[in-house]
Amino acid sequence: MRSKEREMKMTEIEIQQERISELIKLIQQNPSLKIVPMVDSELGGDDFSYYMGKWGKAEIDEVYHEDERIYFRSYDEEELGEQIFGRLESSNPAWDSPYLEERTKEELDEIKWGKAIDVKIDLP
């Protein structure tokens, strides 16, 4: 049974227990990795000190911090490449597309990604 179908048949507590068990397993297998809790942007607000969320999935990923933004290689690398391309294109209008793509790839290759345990904190 696929994971999504299986989760639909599980209770909320069973899902929570499974996700926490997976997190504990990842921590035990990778004790030197930083744990990065990632809170769904819809959870935040201005009126209260804390907001209730629920445990999302935990997984090993590579991360890169730039200013206030954190990028996850598994799903943000393409967006990061597009940002680099756009920055290079606007600051070097004489460069043609193949050269811009080459320079973008070079900059992406220079990024120092760090491995971490990514833990999603989802909407309840």
Secondary structure, DSSP 4 states (H G I P E B T S, - for coil): --HHHHHHHS-HHHHHHHHHHHHHHHHHH-TTSEEEEEE-TTT--SS-S----EEEEEEEEEEEEETTEEEEHHHHHHHHHHHHHHHHHHH-TTS-HHHHHHHHHHHHHH---EEEEEEEEE--
